[in-house]
Each structure stands twice: as C-alpha cells, then as structure tokens.
Amino acid sequence: MCRTVLEKFPAGGPRGSWPAEEFARARRDEGTPAEVVMDLDSDVFLVVVPQQATESAPQSLPQPQPRPQS
C-alpha cells in the first residue's frame, strides 16, 4: 500500500499531548482520510493518507479504432 506523509511529529511530545492525533483529526474534519502511524526506525509519528490506486493508473484507456471495411 502506498501512502503520502502529510506531517511528522516527534514521539517524545509533552505528557498528555497528542499533536499527531490532533493534526490527523483536523484533516479528517476537512474530509481527508488521515491516520497516524509510528515510524519505529526514526521514532516519529507520521500522519499519512492512503494513495488512491487511480492516481498511478492512466486516467483513460485508449479507445479501440474501427476496423476498415474490406
């Protein structure tokens, strides 16, 4: 699954603060399907959105050409 990272937040935020969750909630309120995931290698929370399969596919398929009459 491909995802687009909207924002990064350090994992060591102030106690009781959830900035990544708050950011993701604000994006969801705007209609963006944002979610929070943890990048263990860099110790950060990432706010991501799934990439639509249609974004990487061609927008329209070529139409077949009519065959010449013999």
TORTI-513850 format. One record per residue: x, y, z of N, C-alpha, C in turn; residue in three letters; residue number from 1. Coordinates in steps of 0.05 Angstrom, whole numbers, padded with zeros to 5 digits. Layout:
// TORTI-513850
+--------+--------+--------+--------+--------+--------+--------+--------+--------+------+-----+
|     nu |     nv |     nw |    cau |    cav |    caw |     cu |     cv |     cw | type | seq |
+--------+--------+--------+--------+--------+--------+--------+--------+--------+------+-----+
|      X |      Y |      Z |      X |      Y |      Z |      X |      Y |      Z |  ala | NUM |
...
+--------+--------+--------+--------+--------+--------+--------+--------+--------+------+-----+
//
This chain:
// TORTI-513850
+--------+--------+--------+--------+--------+--------+--------+--------+--------+------+-----+
|     nu |     nv |     nw |    cau |    cav |    caw |     cu |     cv |     cw | type | seq |
+--------+--------+--------+--------+--------+--------+--------+--------+--------+------+-----+
|  00017 | -00023 |  00000 |  00000 |  00000 |  00000 |  00018 |  00025 |  00000 |  met |   1 |
|  00012 |  00043 | -00017 |  00027 |  00069 | -00018 |  00012 |  00089 | -00002 |  cys |   2 |
|  00028 |  00105 |  00012 |  00017 |  00126 |  00029 |  00032 |  00152 |  00025 |  arg |   3 |
|  00019 |  00175 |  00029 |  00031 |  00201 |  00028 |  00033 |  00212 |  00056 |  thr |   4 |
|  00057 |  00221 |  00064 |  00061 |  00232 |  00090 |  00054 |  00261 |  00090 |  val |   5 |
|  00035 |  00269 |  00107 |  00028 |  00297 |  00109 |  00045 |  00312 |  00129 |  leu |   6 |
|  00052 |  00300 |  00151 |  00067 |  00313 |  00172 |  00081 |  00293 |  00190 |  glu |   7 |
|  00103 |  00301 |  00203 |  00118 |  00284 |  00222 |  00117 |  00298 |  00249 |  lys |   8 |
|  00115 |  00281 |  00271 |  00115 |  00292 |  00298 |  00133 |  00274 |  00315 |  phe |   9 |
|  00150 |  00286 |  00331 |  00168 |  00271 |  00348 |  00152 |  00254 |  00368 |  pro |  10 |
|  00162 |  00230 |  00374 |  00148 |  00212 |  00392 |  00149 |  00222 |  00421 |  ala |  11 |
|  00169 |  00238 |  00428 |  00172 |  00247 |  00456 |  00158 |  00273 |  00462 |  gly |  12 |
|  00133 |  00276 |  00454 |  00117 |  00300 |  00459 |  00111 |  00304 |  00489 |  gly |  13 |
|  00101 |  00327 |  00496 |  00094 |  00332 |  00525 |  00073 |  00312 |  00534 |  pro |  14 |
|  00075 |  00306 |  00560 |  00056 |  00287 |  00572 |  00027 |  00297 |  00569 |  arg |  15 |
|  00010 |  00279 |  00559 | -00018 |  00287 |  00555 | -00024 |  00301 |  00529 |  gly |  16 |
| -00003 |  00305 |  00513 | -00006 |  00319 |  00487 | -00005 |  00298 |  00465 |  ser |  17 |
| -00023 |  00301 |  00446 | -00024 |  00282 |  00423 | -00025 |  00299 |  00397 |  trp |  18 |
| -00003 |  00313 |  00390 | -00004 |  00331 |  00367 | -00009 |  00316 |  00341 |  pro |  19 |
|  00002 |  00292 |  00337 | -00003 |  00278 |  00312 | -00033 |  00270 |  00310 |  ala |  20 |
| -00045 |  00261 |  00332 | -00073 |  00254 |  00331 | -00091 |  00279 |  00326 |  glu |  21 |
| -00083 |  00301 |  00338 | -00099 |  00326 |  00335 | -00097 |  00335 |  00306 |  glu |  22 |
| -00073 |  00334 |  00294 | -00069 |  00342 |  00266 | -00085 |  00324 |  00248 |  phe |  23 |
| -00084 |  00297 |  00253 | -00099 |  00278 |  00236 | -00129 |  00283 |  00239 |  ala |  24 |
| -00139 |  00289 |  00263 | -00168 |  00294 |  00267 | -00176 |  00319 |  00251 |  arg |  25 |
| -00160 |  00340 |  00251 | -00166 |  00364 |  00236 | -00167 |  00358 |  00206 |  ala |  26 |
| -00149 |  00341 |  00196 | -00150 |  00334 |  00168 | -00175 |  00317 |  00161 |  arg |  27 |
| -00183 |  00299 |  00180 | -00207 |  00283 |  00175 | -00232 |  00301 |  00176 |  arg |  28 |
| -00232 |  00321 |  00193 | -00254 |  00340 |  00194 | -00257 |  00356 |  00167 |  asp |  29 |
| -00234 |  00359 |  00153 | -00234 |  00372 |  00127 | -00241 |  00353 |  00104 |  glu |  30 |
| -00243 |  00327 |  00111 | -00251 |  00307 |  00090 | -00227 |  00290 |  00080 |  gly |  31 |
| -00204 |  00294 |  00091 | -00180 |  00278 |  00083 | -00178 |  00254 |  00101 |  thr |  32 |
| -00176 |  00230 |  00090 | -00175 |  00205 |  00106 | -00148 |  00201 |  00119 |  pro |  33 |
| -00140 |  00219 |  00137 | -00114 |  00217 |  00150 | -00114 |  00198 |  00174 |  ala |  34 |
| -00091 |  00185 |  00178 | -00087 |  00167 |  00200 | -00059 |  00170 |  00211 |  glu |  35 |
| -00054 |  00162 |  00235 | -00028 |  00164 |  00248 | -00015 |  00136 |  00249 |  val |  36 |
|  00010 |  00135 |  00241 |  00026 |  00111 |  00243 |  00053 |  00118 |  00256 |  val |  37 |
|  00066 |  00098 |  00267 |  00091 |  00102 |  00280 |  00114 |  00092 |  00263 |  met |  38 |
|  00134 |  00109 |  00258 |  00158 |  00100 |  00244 |  00179 |  00093 |  00266 |  asp |  39 |
|  00182 |  00068 |  00271 |  00199 |  00059 |  00293 |  00228 |  00065 |  00288 |  leu |  40 |
|  00237 |  00065 |  00263 |  00265 |  00070 |  00256 |  00273 |  00098 |  00264 |  asp |  41 |
|  00256 |  00118 |  00259 |  00263 |  00146 |  00264 |  00249 |  00156 |  00289 |  ser |  42 |
|  00233 |  00140 |  00303 |  00219 |  00147 |  00328 |  00202 |  00172 |  00325 |  asp |  43 |
|  00186 |  00172 |  00304 |  00167 |  00194 |  00299 |  00140 |  00183 |  00292 |  val |  44 |
|  00119 |  00199 |  00297 |  00092 |  00193 |  00288 |  00088 |  00206 |  00261 |  phe |  45 |
|  00077 |  00192 |  00242 |  00071 |  00202 |  00216 |  00041 |  00204 |  00212 |  leu |  46 |
|  00032 |  00227 |  00201 |  00004 |  00229 |  00193 |  00004 |  00224 |  00163 |  val |  47 |
| -00010 |  00203 |  00155 | -00010 |  00194 |  00128 | -00038 |  00192 |  00116 |  val |  48 |
| -00039 |  00193 |  00090 | -00064 |  00187 |  00076 | -00058 |  00166 |  00055 |  val |  49 |
| -00076 |  00147 |  00051 | -00072 |  00126 |  00030 | -00072 |  00139 |  00003 |  pro |  50 |
| -00055 |  00129 | -00015 | -00054 |  00138 | -00042 | -00074 |  00122 | -00058 |  gln |  51 |
| -00091 |  00136 | -00073 | -00111 |  00122 | -00089 | -00098 |  00107 | -00112 |  gln |  52 |
| -00108 |  00083 | -00117 | -00097 |  00067 | -00139 | -00100 |  00081 | -00166 |  ala |  53 |
| -00121 |  00097 | -00169 | -00126 |  00110 | -00194 | -00106 |  00133 | -00199 |  thr |  54 |
| -00092 |  00142 | -00178 | -00072 |  00164 | -00182 | -00048 |  00154 | -00199 |  glu |  55 |
| -00041 |  00129 | -00196 | -00018 |  00118 | -00211 | -00027 |  00106 | -00238 |  ser |  56 |
| -00052 |  00101 | -00242 | -00062 |  00089 | -00266 | -00069 |  00111 | -00287 |  ala |  57 |
| -00069 |  00104 | -00312 | -00077 |  00124 | -00332 | -00105 |  00133 | -00327 |  pro |  58 |
| -00111 |  00158 | -00333 | -00138 |  00169 | -00329 | -00158 |  00157 | -00347 |  gln |  59 |
| -00151 |  00151 | -00372 | -00170 |  00139 | -00391 | -00155 |  00119 | -00408 |  ser |  60 |
| -00169 |  00098 | -00415 | -00157 |  00077 | -00432 | -00161 |  00085 | -00461 |  leu |  61 |
| -00142 |  00078 | -00478 | -00146 |  00085 | -00507 | -00171 |  00071 | -00518 |  pro |  62 |
| -00185 |  00084 | -00534 | -00209 |  00073 | -00547 | -00201 |  00056 | -00571 |  gln |  63 |
| -00213 |  00033 | -00576 | -00206 |  00017 | -00599 | -00214 |  00032 | -00625 |  pro |  64 |
| -00197 |  00029 | -00645 | -00203 |  00042 | -00671 | -00220 |  00023 | -00688 |  gln |  65 |
| -00239 |  00035 | -00703 | -00255 |  00017 | -00720 | -00238 |  00004 | -00742 |  pro |  66 |
| -00246 | -00020 | -00749 | -00231 | -00034 | -00770 | -00241 | -00025 | -00797 |  arg |  67 |
| -00223 | -00022 | -00816 | -00231 | -00014 | -00843 | -00249 | -00036 | -00856 |  pro |  68 |
| -00268 | -00027 | -00871 | -00286 | -00046 | -00885 | -00271 | -00057 | -00909 |  gln |  69 |
| -00273 | -00083 | -00915 | -00259 | -00095 | -00938 | -00279 | -00100 | -00960 |  ser |  70 |
+--------+--------+--------+--------+--------+--------+--------+--------+--------+------+-----+
//
